[in-house]
Amino acid sequence: MNHLLASSLLSLLPLSAVAATPPTHAQIEASILAMIDAEKKPAASTQDLVLHAMFTPRGFEHGPCFASADVSGAYECLVGMEIGIRTRYRMLRLVPQGMGWVLEKADVPAPVPPRERARALLSERLDERMASIADATARGEMRASQKRLQVRAIQDCELRSTDAAEITCEVTAGDGTERGTEPQTYVFDAQGQWQNAPLNADR
C-alpha cells in the first residue's frame, strides 16, 4: 500500500469522518464475492458458466481504505481486480453488518482535481508543447489561446493503480472559440497536491 495515496485520500475528508477500523483484505474480497453470488442468475448453458467464470473478479490488489464522508460507519476502499483480461481499479464502499462487511456501492467516484487546478495543469502541458514549436507566430497564437483557456468538464475518471495516487480523466477545455476533449493523467505529489503525471504515464 502506498502511504502517500492513503494520506492524500484521507486529507480530503473532515477529521470527524475518520472511523476506527477498516475492513480487512479478506473481508473486502468476501463482500465482493457475496454480492456477485447474490446477483448471479442460474446458468442456462455451458457458455453461461464459462462467461461467469471468466468475468468473476480474481487476482485482487488492495490499496488504502478511508472512512466514507457520505455514509456513517462505512469505509471506501481502493481495490484492483482482474475481470476478464483486464485489471480494473475501483473505489468500493463497504458498510458494517453483524461481524462482517457488506459491499454497499461498487463504483464510488474517485477524488479528482478541481477545475482551477486542472486548468493550471493543462496550461503547463501547453507550455511543454509550445517549447517544441519553432514558429514564433504559431507559438504566439497558442499563447493567446492559453490565456483564455477554461476547463469545462472533468469526467470518466479511471483509477490506474493501487500503489500510486494516479488517475486518468477525460478533460474538456476551450478558449471561447473552440473546445476539445482529451485524456489527462494526474498524480499527487509529496505535499498532497495534484500534478501532471509524467508523460510516459499517459498510456
N, CA and C of each residue as an Amber inpcrd file, in Angstrom:
protein
   609
   0.8350000  -1.1910000   0.0000000   0.0000000   0.0000000   0.0000000
   0.8720000   1.2450000   0.0000000   0.5270000   2.2040000  -0.8340000
   1.3010000   3.4250000  -0.9330000   0.8690000   4.4010000   0.1540000
   1.8060000   4.7960000   1.0230000   1.4690000   5.6760000   2.1410000
   0.9790000   7.0340000   1.6570000   1.5860000   7.5440000   0.5860000
   1.1830000   8.8470000   0.0650000  -0.2460000   8.8260000  -0.4130000
  -0.6420000   7.7520000  -1.1150000  -2.0140000   7.6600000  -1.5920000
  -2.9840000   7.6340000  -0.4270000  -2.6740000   6.8350000   0.5890000
  -3.5710000   6.7510000   1.7410000  -3.7240000   8.1040000   2.4250000
  -2.6120000   8.7840000   2.6840000  -2.6740000  10.0610000   3.3830000
  -3.3240000  11.1340000   2.5310000  -3.1280000  11.0760000   1.2130000
  -3.7300000  12.0680000   0.3370000  -5.2410000  11.9380000   0.3090000
  -5.7310000  10.6920000   0.2120000  -7.1720000  10.4910000   0.2040000
  -7.7820000  10.8670000   1.5470000  -7.1070000  10.5320000   2.6160000
  -7.6160000  10.8880000   3.9370000  -7.6790000  12.3930000   4.1250000
  -6.7640000  13.1250000   3.5150000  -6.7310000  14.5720000   3.6730000
  -7.9380000  15.2440000   3.0460000  -8.6620000  14.5230000   2.1860000
  -9.8470000  15.1000000   1.5500000 -11.0660000  15.0240000   2.4570000
 -10.9640000  14.3400000   3.5830000 -12.1110000  14.1330000   4.4620000
 -12.0250000  14.9990000   5.7110000 -13.2100000  15.3990000   6.2780000
 -13.1920000  16.0610000   7.5830000 -12.7130000  15.0840000   8.6450000
 -12.0160000  15.6090000   9.6380000 -11.4520000  14.7370000  10.6510000
 -12.5140000  13.9100000  11.3530000 -13.7220000  14.4640000  11.5140000
 -14.7770000  13.7500000  12.2110000 -15.2390000  12.5150000  11.4560000
 -14.8940000  12.4220000  10.1370000 -15.3760000  11.2990000   9.3390000
 -14.5060000  10.0610000   9.4960000 -13.3210000  10.1920000  10.0700000
 -12.3970000   9.0690000  10.1180000 -12.7890000   8.1200000  11.2510000
 -13.1310000   6.8720000  10.8850000 -13.5890000   5.8960000  11.8610000
 -12.4190000   5.0490000  12.3510000 -12.7370000   4.0080000  13.1210000
 -11.6950000   3.2970000  13.8370000 -11.0030000   2.2080000  13.0280000
 -11.7380000   1.1930000  12.5830000 -11.0950000   0.0190000  11.9940000
 -11.6830000  -0.3050000  10.6310000 -10.9010000  -0.2120000   9.5720000
 -11.4070000  -0.5430000   8.2370000 -11.5250000  -2.0460000   8.0550000
 -12.2310000  -2.4960000   7.0190000 -12.3090000  -3.9350000   6.7400000
 -10.9560000  -4.4860000   6.3310000 -10.7440000  -5.7550000   6.6270000
  -9.5080000  -6.4320000   6.2260000  -9.5850000  -6.7960000   4.7370000
  -8.4450000  -7.1800000   4.1850000  -8.4260000  -7.6070000   2.7820000
  -9.3750000  -8.7820000   2.5640000  -9.3430000  -9.7440000   3.4870000
 -10.2080000 -10.9190000   3.3540000 -11.6810000 -10.5320000   3.4100000
 -12.0340000  -9.5800000   4.2730000 -13.4250000  -9.1390000   4.3740000
 -13.8680000  -8.4010000   3.1110000 -12.9610000  -7.6150000   2.5310000
 -13.2920000  -6.9160000   1.2860000 -13.5750000  -7.9220000   0.1770000
 -12.6940000  -8.8990000   0.0180000 -12.8740000  -9.8880000  -1.0380000
 -14.1470000 -10.7050000  -0.8130000 -14.4180000 -11.0510000   0.4330000
 -15.6200000 -11.8180000   0.7390000 -16.8790000 -11.0250000   0.4050000
 -16.8590000  -9.7160000   0.6600000 -18.0360000  -8.8930000   0.3760000
 -18.2670000  -8.7660000  -1.1340000 -17.1740000  -8.6970000  -1.9120000
 -17.2980000  -8.6230000  -3.3700000 -17.9110000  -9.9050000  -3.9060000
 -17.3800000 -11.0440000  -3.4770000 -17.8640000 -12.3280000  -3.9740000
 -19.2870000 -12.6080000  -3.5050000 -19.6390000 -12.1370000  -2.2970000
 -21.0040000 -12.3280000  -1.7960000 -22.0020000 -11.5590000  -2.6570000
 -21.6470000 -10.3330000  -3.0720000 -22.5500000  -9.5710000  -3.9280000
 -22.7080000 -10.2630000  -5.2800000 -21.6180000 -10.7710000  -5.8300000
 -21.6940000 -11.4700000  -7.1130000 -22.5970000 -12.6940000  -7.0020000
 -22.4440000 -13.4730000  -5.9240000 -23.2770000 -14.6610000  -5.7350000
 -24.7500000 -14.2770000  -5.5840000 -25.0090000 -13.1530000  -4.8900000
 -26.3950000 -12.7380000  -4.6780000 -27.0700000 -12.3120000  -5.9820000
 -26.2770000 -11.7730000  -6.9120000 -26.8370000 -11.2860000  -8.1720000
 -26.7690000 -12.3220000  -9.2880000 -26.1150000 -13.4650000  -9.0290000
 -25.9080000 -14.4710000 -10.0770000 -27.2290000 -15.1430000 -10.4520000
 -27.4560000 -15.2720000 -11.7460000 -28.6460000 -15.9540000 -12.2430000
 -28.2730000 -17.3940000 -12.6130000 -29.2600000 -18.3160000 -12.5590000
 -28.9670000 -19.7050000 -12.9430000 -28.4260000 -19.7810000 -14.3680000
 -27.3820000 -20.5580000 -14.5650000 -26.7760000 -20.6820000 -15.8950000
 -27.7050000 -21.4640000 -16.8150000 -27.9270000 -20.9120000 -18.0060000
 -28.7940000 -21.5770000 -18.9790000 -28.0200000 -22.5080000 -19.8890000
 -26.7010000 -22.3780000 -19.9060000 -25.8860000 -23.1910000 -20.8110000
 -24.4610000 -23.2680000 -20.2900000 -23.6720000 -24.1410000 -20.9230000
 -22.2490000 -24.2400000 -20.5770000 -21.5460000 -22.9210000 -20.8640000
 -21.9710000 -22.2450000 -21.9360000 -21.3690000 -20.9560000 -22.2760000
 -21.5760000 -19.9480000 -21.1560000 -22.7660000 -19.9630000 -20.5430000
 -23.0300000 -19.0620000 -19.4210000 -22.0730000 -19.3380000 -18.2640000
 -21.8110000 -20.6120000 -18.0040000 -20.8930000 -20.9710000 -16.9220000
 -19.4850000 -20.4820000 -17.2160000 -19.0680000 -20.6250000 -18.4800000
 -17.7220000 -20.1780000 -18.8740000 -17.6060000 -18.6630000 -18.7290000
 -18.6170000 -17.9140000 -19.2010000 -18.5830000 -16.4560000 -19.1180000
 -18.5800000 -15.9890000 -17.6670000 -19.3740000 -16.6770000 -16.8370000
 -19.4070000 -16.3040000 -15.4180000 -18.0300000 -16.5070000 -14.7880000
 -17.3980000 -17.6330000 -15.0950000 -16.0630000 -17.9050000 -14.5400000
 -15.0560000 -16.8910000 -15.0530000 -15.1700000 -16.5120000 -16.3320000
 -14.2230000 -15.5780000 -16.9270000 -14.3200000 -14.1970000 -16.3080000
 -15.5450000 -13.7590000 -16.0100000 -15.7390000 -12.3840000 -15.5470000
 -15.9600000 -12.2780000 -14.0390000 -15.7430000 -13.3630000 -13.3130000
 -15.7470000 -13.2790000 -11.8560000 -14.4220000 -12.6640000 -11.3990000
 -14.4530000 -11.6070000 -10.6040000 -13.2000000 -10.9510000 -10.1800000
 -12.2530000 -11.9190000  -9.4790000 -10.9580000 -11.7300000  -9.7460000
  -9.9160000 -12.5480000  -9.1240000  -8.6350000 -11.7010000  -9.1150000
  -7.5660000 -12.2520000  -8.5570000  -6.2970000 -11.5410000  -8.5520000
  -6.3930000 -10.1750000  -7.8970000  -6.9650000 -10.1100000  -6.7050000
  -7.2200000  -8.8280000  -6.0410000  -5.9250000  -8.1160000  -5.6600000
  -5.9310000  -6.7920000  -5.8280000  -4.8750000  -5.9100000  -5.3280000
  -5.5390000  -4.9170000  -4.3740000  -4.9230000  -4.6920000  -3.2410000
  -5.5520000  -3.8410000  -2.2320000  -4.7710000  -2.5540000  -2.0270000
  -5.4860000  -1.4390000  -2.1190000  -4.9590000  -0.1320000  -1.7770000
  -5.5070000   0.3030000  -0.4270000  -5.5040000   1.5930000  -0.1480000
  -5.9610000   2.0780000   1.1520000  -7.4830000   2.0780000   1.2780000
  -7.9620000   2.0380000   2.5020000  -9.3650000   2.2730000   2.8400000
  -9.4340000   3.5570000   3.6630000 -10.4940000   4.3270000   3.4740000
 -10.6780000   5.5160000   4.2990000 -12.1530000   5.6910000   4.6180000
 -12.4360000   6.3530000   5.7160000 -13.8130000   6.4960000   6.1910000
 -14.6450000   7.2940000   5.1960000 -15.8530000   6.8240000   4.9340000
 -16.7340000   7.4950000   3.9880000 -17.1940000   8.8360000   4.5330000
 -17.1700000   9.8510000   3.6780000 -17.6880000  11.1650000   4.0610000
 -19.2010000  11.2300000   3.8960000 -19.7940000  10.2210000   3.2330000
 -21.2250000  10.2530000   2.9240000 -22.0530000   9.3090000   3.7740000
 -21.4640000   8.1910000   4.2110000 -22.2160000   7.1790000   4.9560000
 -21.5040000   6.9000000   6.2700000 -22.1750000   7.1800000   7.3710000
 -21.5830000   6.9930000   8.6920000 -21.2340000   5.5240000   8.9290000
 -20.0170000   5.2720000   9.3970000 -19.5730000   3.9180000   9.7100000
 -19.0270000   3.1530000   8.5250000 -19.2270000   3.6760000   7.3100000
 -18.7750000   2.9680000   6.1100000 -17.3270000   3.3210000   5.7970000
 -16.6880000   2.4440000   5.0350000 -15.3530000   2.7030000   4.5090000
 -15.3900000   2.6080000   2.9870000 -14.5200000   3.4050000   2.3620000
 -14.3540000   3.3180000   0.9210000 -12.9290000   2.8680000   0.6430000
 -12.8140000   1.7760000  -0.1070000 -11.5250000   1.1100000  -0.2880000
 -11.1570000   1.0570000  -1.7620000  -9.8920000   1.3060000  -2.0500000
  -9.3710000   1.2000000  -3.4050000  -8.9350000  -0.2460000  -3.6320000
  -9.5470000  -0.8800000  -4.6360000  -9.2860000  -2.2950000  -4.9020000
  -9.0680000  -2.5030000  -6.3950000  -8.0300000  -3.2390000  -6.7360000
  -7.8160000  -3.6830000  -8.1100000  -8.2190000  -5.1340000  -8.2230000
  -8.7960000  -5.5110000  -9.3670000  -9.2070000  -6.8950000  -9.5690000
  -9.1710000  -7.2440000 -11.0490000  -8.7950000  -8.4710000 -11.3330000
  -8.8160000  -8.9480000 -12.7110000 -10.2420000  -9.3280000 -13.0780000
 -10.7510000  -8.6870000 -14.1470000 -12.0760000  -9.0080000 -14.6680000
 -11.9100000  -9.2530000 -16.1570000 -12.1350000 -10.4880000 -16.5840000
 -11.8420000 -10.8190000 -17.9670000 -10.3410000 -10.7840000 -18.1750000
  -9.8990000 -10.0040000 -19.1660000  -8.4640000  -9.9160000 -19.4650000
  -7.8440000  -8.6190000 -18.9490000  -8.6090000  -7.8240000 -18.2300000
  -8.1070000  -6.5380000 -17.7350000  -8.0930000  -6.4890000 -16.2190000
  -7.1820000  -5.6830000 -15.6790000  -7.2250000  -5.3480000 -14.2670000
  -7.9100000  -3.9990000 -14.1300000  -8.9660000  -3.9590000 -13.3670000
  -9.7260000  -2.7270000 -13.1780000  -9.5890000  -2.2720000 -11.7320000
  -9.6070000  -0.9560000 -11.5520000  -9.4470000  -0.3740000 -10.2180000
 -10.7140000   0.3820000  -9.8600000 -11.2150000   0.1280000  -8.6550000
 -12.4740000   0.7180000  -8.2230000 -12.3740000   1.1850000  -6.7790000
 -13.1330000   2.2400000  -6.4740000 -13.3660000   2.6170000  -5.0880000
 -14.6610000   1.9290000  -4.6710000 -14.5800000   1.0750000  -3.6600000
 -15.7360000   0.3080000  -3.1830000 -16.1640000   0.8210000  -1.8200000
 -17.4740000   0.9870000  -1.6370000 -17.9780000   1.3940000  -0.3160000
 -18.5170000   0.1690000   0.4130000 -17.9830000  -0.0690000   1.6090000
 -18.4150000  -1.1950000   2.4310000 -19.0210000  -0.6810000   3.7320000
 -20.1100000  -1.3110000   4.1440000 -20.7800000  -0.9270000   5.3870000
 -20.7370000  -2.1170000   6.3430000 -20.5820000  -1.8540000   7.6540000
 -20.5370000  -2.9650000   8.6080000 -21.9020000  -3.6240000   8.7610000
 -21.8790000  -4.9390000   8.8620000 -23.1180000  -5.7040000   9.0840000
 -22.7840000  -6.9130000   9.9460000 -23.3540000  -6.9460000  11.1330000
 -23.0340000  -8.0180000  12.0630000 -21.5550000  -8.0130000  12.3920000
 -20.9060000  -9.1570000  12.1860000 -19.4800000  -9.2740000  12.4640000
 -18.6320000  -9.0370000  11.2060000 -19.2730000  -8.6880000  10.0870000
 -18.5320000  -8.5130000   8.8490000 -18.8930000  -7.2300000   8.1240000
 -18.7100000  -7.2500000   6.8090000 -18.9290000  -6.0750000   5.9730000
 -19.7210000  -6.4650000   4.7250000 -20.5190000  -5.5120000   4.2540000
 -21.3180000  -5.7190000   3.0450000 -20.9360000  -4.6530000   2.0320000
 -20.7960000  -5.0710000   0.7750000 -20.4940000  -4.1250000  -0.2950000
 -21.7530000  -3.3290000  -0.6170000 -21.7210000  -2.0300000  -0.3030000
 -22.9030000  -1.1780000  -0.4840000 -22.9090000  -0.4690000  -1.8300000
 -21.7120000  -0.1510000  -2.3550000 -21.6130000   0.5120000  -3.6450000
 -20.3150000   0.0910000  -4.3090000 -20.4170000  -0.3330000  -5.5890000
 -19.2610000  -0.9320000  -6.2530000 -18.4670000   0.0350000  -7.1080000
 -18.8790000   1.2830000  -7.1970000 -18.1440000   2.2170000  -8.0520000
 -18.2820000   3.6370000  -7.4960000 -17.6510000   3.8870000  -6.3710000
 -17.6870000   5.2130000  -5.7460000 -16.7920000   6.1560000  -6.5530000
 -17.2650000   7.3620000  -6.8670000 -16.4100000   8.2930000  -7.6230000
 -15.0920000   8.5690000  -6.8970000 -14.0080000   8.5430000  -7.6340000
 -12.6900000   8.8230000  -7.0640000 -12.4790000  10.3310000  -6.9590000
 -11.6470000  10.7850000  -6.0360000 -11.3320000  12.2090000  -5.9570000
 -10.6070000  12.6740000  -7.2090000 -10.9420000  13.8710000  -7.6900000
 -10.3180000  14.4230000  -8.9010000  -9.8900000  15.8650000  -8.6350000
  -8.9900000  16.4130000  -9.4460000  -8.5670000  17.7980000  -9.2460000
  -9.7320000  18.7710000  -9.4630000  -9.8160000  19.8500000  -8.7040000
 -10.8050000  20.8930000  -9.0090000 -10.4840000  21.5400000 -10.3540000
 -11.4680000  22.1910000 -10.9470000 -11.2910000  22.7220000 -12.3020000
 -10.1560000  23.7360000 -12.4010000 -10.0100000  24.5900000 -11.4080000
  -8.9550000  25.5970000 -11.4860000  -7.5790000  24.9500000 -11.4800000
  -7.4310000  23.8780000 -10.6710000  -6.1390000  23.1820000 -10.6680000
  -5.9350000  22.4570000 -12.0030000  -6.9980000  21.8550000 -12.5300000
  -6.8910000  21.1830000 -13.8300000  -6.5240000  22.1840000 -14.9220000
  -7.0480000  23.4100000 -14.8290000  -6.7070000  24.4410000 -15.8130000
  -5.2170000  24.7800000 -15.7460000  -4.6890000  24.9390000 -14.5250000
  -3.2710000  25.2510000 -14.3600000  -2.3980000  24.1230000 -14.9000000
  -2.8030000  22.8860000 -14.6640000  -2.0200000  21.7460000 -15.1310000
  -2.0850000  21.6120000 -16.6550000  -3.2530000  21.9140000 -17.2210000
  -3.3690000  21.8890000 -18.6780000  -2.5140000  22.9870000 -19.3000000
  -2.4540000  24.1390000 -18.6300000  -1.6080000  25.2300000 -19.0970000
  -0.1350000  24.8220000 -19.0930000   0.2700000  24.0530000 -18.0750000
   1.6450000  23.5430000 -18.0290000   1.9310000  22.6260000 -19.2160000
   0.9550000  21.7850000 -19.5680000   1.1270000  20.9160000 -20.7290000
   1.2980000  21.7500000 -22.0080000   0.5340000  22.8330000 -22.1220000
   0.6540000  23.6910000 -23.2950000   2.0260000  24.3580000 -23.3410000
   2.5550000  24.7460000 -22.1730000   3.9140000  25.3010000 -22.1360000
   4.9200000  24.3060000 -22.7120000   4.7570000  23.0240000 -22.3540000
   5.6610000  21.9970000 -22.8540000   5.5440000  21.8730000 -24.3760000
   4.3200000  21.9340000 -24.8850000   4.1280000  21.8330000 -26.3330000
   4.7150000  23.0440000 -27.0560000   4.4880000  24.2300000 -26.4780000
   4.9970000  25.4490000 -27.1240000   6.5230000  25.4580000 -27.1800000
   7.1530000  24.8490000 -26.1970000   8.6200000  24.8320000 -26.1690000
   9.2050000  24.0630000 -27.3500000   8.4000000  23.1960000 -27.9580000
   8.8980000  22.3990000 -29.0810000   8.5030000  22.9820000 -30.4380000
   7.8080000  24.1430000 -30.4380000   7.3600000  24.7630000 -31.6890000
   8.3370000  25.8610000 -32.0820000   8.9200000  25.7410000 -33.2500000
   9.9200000  26.7120000 -33.6990000   9.2860000  27.9830000 -34.2520000
   8.1020000  27.8940000 -34.8220000   7.4670000  29.0450000 -35.4650000
   6.9370000  30.0250000 -34.4180000   7.4490000  31.2550000 -34.4200000
   7.0760000  32.2530000 -33.4150000   5.6110000  32.6430000 -33.5240000
   5.0960000  32.7300000 -34.7510000   3.6810000  33.0950000 -34.9360000
   2.7780000  32.0320000 -34.3350000   3.0820000  30.7840000 -34.5830000
   2.2840000  29.6890000 -34.0400000   2.3350000  29.6800000 -32.5150000
   3.5260000  29.9360000 -31.9620000   3.6500000  29.9960000 -30.5010000
   2.8010000  31.1280000 -29.9450000   2.8020000  32.2850000 -30.6200000
   2.0280000  33.4250000 -30.1520000   0.5410000  33.1340000 -30.1590000
   0.0600000  32.4650000 -31.1990000  -1.3550000  32.1190000 -31.2730000
  -1.7360000  31.1340000 -30.1670000  -0.8320000  30.2010000 -29.9110000
  -1.1010000  29.2340000 -28.8460000  -1.0770000  29.9050000 -27.4770000
  -0.1670000  30.8600000 -27.2790000  -0.0860000  31.5830000 -26.0090000
  -1.3550000  32.3840000 -25.7600000  -1.8820000  33.0340000 -26.8160000
  -3.1170000  33.8070000 -26.6780000  -4.2820000  32.8940000 -26.3190000
  -4.3420000  31.7320000 -26.9560000  -5.3900000  30.7510000 -26.6500000
  -5.2430000  30.2370000 -25.2250000  -4.0070000  30.0380000 -24.7780000
  -3.7390000  29.5520000 -23.4260000  -4.2860000  30.5120000 -22.3720000
  -4.1610000  31.8090000 -22.6200000  -4.6230000  32.7970000 -21.6470000
  -6.1460000  32.7790000 -21.4920000  -6.8570000  32.3440000 -22.5260000
  -8.3240000  32.3010000 -22.4730000  -8.8450000  30.9190000 -22.0590000
  -7.9520000  30.0050000 -21.7750000  -8.3110000  28.6130000 -21.5400000
  -9.2330000  28.4480000 -20.3300000 -10.2830000  27.6740000 -20.5010000
 -11.1890000  27.3200000 -19.4130000 -11.4750000  25.8190000 -19.4780000
 -11.4710000  25.1730000 -18.3110000 -11.8250000  23.7590000 -18.2370000
 -13.3290000  23.6590000 -18.0490000 -13.9970000  22.9600000 -18.9490000
 -15.4600000  22.8500000 -18.9370000 -15.9530000  21.6130000 -18.1940000
 -15.1920000  20.5370000 -18.2330000 -15.6500000  19.2990000 -17.5910000
 -14.4630000  18.3810000 -17.3140000 -14.5570000  17.6490000 -16.2060000
 -13.6010000  16.5910000 -15.8640000 -14.4440000  15.3580000 -15.5780000
 -14.3550000  14.3550000 -16.4270000 -15.2720000  13.2230000 -16.3030000
 -14.6160000  11.9220000 -16.7460000 -15.3950000  10.8340000 -16.5730000
 -14.9240000   9.4900000 -16.9490000 -13.5480000   9.2120000 -16.3590000
 -13.3760000   9.5260000 -15.0780000 -12.0730000   9.3280000 -14.4300000
 -11.8730000   7.8590000 -14.0740000 -10.6620000   7.3790000 -14.2930000
 -10.3400000   5.9800000 -14.0580000  -9.0850000   5.8630000 -13.2100000
  -9.2230000   5.1760000 -12.0840000  -8.0660000   4.8910000 -11.2470000
  -7.1560000   3.9130000 -11.9760000  -5.8480000   4.0590000 -11.7710000
  -4.9040000   3.2880000 -12.5750000  -3.9950000   2.3820000 -11.7660000
  -4.0930000   2.4200000 -10.4480000  -3.1880000   1.6050000  -9.6460000
  -3.6710000   1.5940000  -8.2040000  -3.2290000   0.5930000  -7.4390000
  -3.4910000   0.5930000  -6.0030000  -2.2800000   1.0760000  -5.2130000
  -1.1400000   1.2690000  -5.8660000   0.0640000   1.6660000  -5.1240000
   0.6380000   2.9930000  -5.6080000  -0.1370000   3.7400000  -6.4040000
   0.2640000   5.0850000  -6.8060000  -0.9800000   5.9450000  -6.9190000
  -0.8670000   7.1730000  -6.4280000  -2.0200000   8.0830000  -6.4740000
  -2.1510000   8.6440000  -7.8780000  -2.7100000   7.8420000  -8.7850000
  -2.7350000   8.2000000 -10.1910000  -4.1350000   7.9750000 -10.7550000
  -4.6290000   8.9440000 -11.5170000  -5.9700000   8.8460000 -12.0890000
  -5.9700000   9.5120000 -13.4610000  -6.6770000   8.9030000 -14.4080000
  -6.8110000   9.4620000 -15.7480000  -8.2460000   9.9000000 -15.9720000
  -8.4270000  11.1220000 -16.4750000  -9.7590000  11.6880000 -16.7140000
  -9.8550000  12.2370000 -18.1310000 -11.0680000  12.2610000 -18.6600000
 -11.3410000  12.9640000 -19.9070000 -11.6150000  14.4290000 -19.5470000
 -10.7620000  15.3240000 -20.0380000 -10.8710000  16.7450000 -19.7010000
 -11.3200000  17.5250000 -20.9430000 -12.4260000  18.2460000 -20.7890000
 -12.9250000  19.1050000 -21.8630000 -12.5600000  20.5380000 -21.5510000
 -11.8870000  21.2050000 -22.4890000 -11.4370000  22.5840000 -22.2760000
 -11.5830000  23.3570000 -23.5740000 -11.6270000  24.6890000 -23.4410000
 -11.7270000  25.5400000 -24.6170000 -11.2900000  26.9500000 -24.3080000
 -11.1280000  27.7500000 -25.3850000 -10.6650000  29.1350000 -25.2280000
 -11.7360000  30.1500000 -25.5950000 -12.9880000  29.7010000 -25.7080000
 -14.0730000  30.6010000 -26.0690000 -14.4590000  30.5270000 -27.5260000
 -13.5450000  30.0540000 -28.3760000 -13.8420000  29.9200000 -29.8010000
 -13.9660000  28.4580000 -30.2170000 -13.2610000  27.5840000 -29.5460000
 -13.3610000  26.1590000 -29.8220000 -13.0310000  25.3860000 -28.5600000
 -13.4390000  24.1110000 -28.5450000 -13.1550000  23.2670000 -27.3840000
 -12.8430000  21.8630000 -27.8490000 -12.2100000  21.1170000 -26.9660000
 -11.8700000  19.7400000 -27.2790000 -11.7760000  18.9230000 -26.0110000
 -11.7390000  17.6100000 -26.1640000 -11.6490000  16.6940000 -25.0340000
 -10.5050000  15.7170000 -25.2740000  -9.6590000  15.5460000 -24.2690000
  -8.5870000  14.5670000 -24.3690000  -8.2350000  14.0620000 -22.9770000
  -7.6540000  12.8600000 -22.8770000  -7.3190000  12.3140000 -21.5560000
  -6.1340000  13.0330000 -20.9240000  -6.2300000  13.2300000 -19.6120000
  -5.1300000  13.7870000 -18.8230000  -4.9260000  12.8820000 -17.6120000
  -3.6620000  12.6580000 -17.2670000  -3.3500000  11.8090000 -16.1140000
  -2.7250000  12.6510000 -15.0130000  -3.2580000  12.4850000 -13.7980000
  -2.8200000  13.2820000 -12.6530000  -2.2900000  12.3730000 -11.5480000
  -1.3920000  12.9450000 -10.7440000  -0.8690000  12.2550000  -9.5670000
  -0.8100000  13.2510000  -8.4140000  -0.7560000  12.7030000  -7.1770000
  -0.4720000  13.5250000  -6.0080000   1.0380000  13.6300000  -5.8380000
   1.5140000  14.8360000  -5.4730000   2.9330000  14.9400000  -5.1360000
   3.1130000  14.7010000  -3.6320000   4.3420000  14.8900000  -3.1480000
   4.6490000  14.6030000  -1.7480000   3.8970000  15.5110000  -0.7820000
   3.4200000  16.6620000  -1.2720000   2.6510000  17.5900000  -0.4350000
   1.1500000  17.3700000  -0.5730000   0.7420000  16.3170000  -1.3080000
  -0.6800000  16.0430000  -1.4770000  -1.3560000  16.9600000  -2.4730000
  -0.5790000  17.5510000  -3.3920000  -1.1380000  18.4310000  -4.4130000
  -1.2320000  17.6860000  -5.7450000  -2.2760000  17.9850000  -6.5200000
  -2.3920000  17.3810000  -7.8420000  -1.3200000  17.9280000  -8.7810000
  -0.6990000  17.0290000  -9.5230000   0.2830000  17.3940000 -10.5430000
   0.0130000  16.5800000 -11.8080000   0.5700000  17.0240000 -12.9380000
   0.5390000  16.1960000 -14.1280000   1.4240000  14.9780000 -13.9270000
   0.9370000  13.8240000 -14.3800000   1.7680000  12.6340000 -14.3580000
   2.8610000  12.7520000 -15.4160000   3.9780000  12.0900000 -15.2300000
   4.9870000  12.0720000 -16.3010000   4.3550000  11.6110000 -17.5990000
   4.8200000  12.1500000 -18.7100000   4.1870000  11.8650000 -19.9930000
   4.1810000  10.3960000 -20.3350000   5.1860000   9.6440000 -19.8660000
   5.2000000   8.2110000 -20.1820000   4.1540000   7.4460000 -19.4020000
   3.4340000   8.1560000 -18.4500000   2.3340000   7.5010000 -17.7320000
   1.0360000   7.5810000 -18.5040000   0.9640000   8.4660000 -19.5310000
  -0.2490000   8.6080000 -20.3110000  -0.3070000   7.5130000 -21.3640000
  -0.7110000   6.3650000 -20.9370000  -0.7170000   5.2110000 -21.8450000
  -2.1330000   4.8440000 -22.2040000
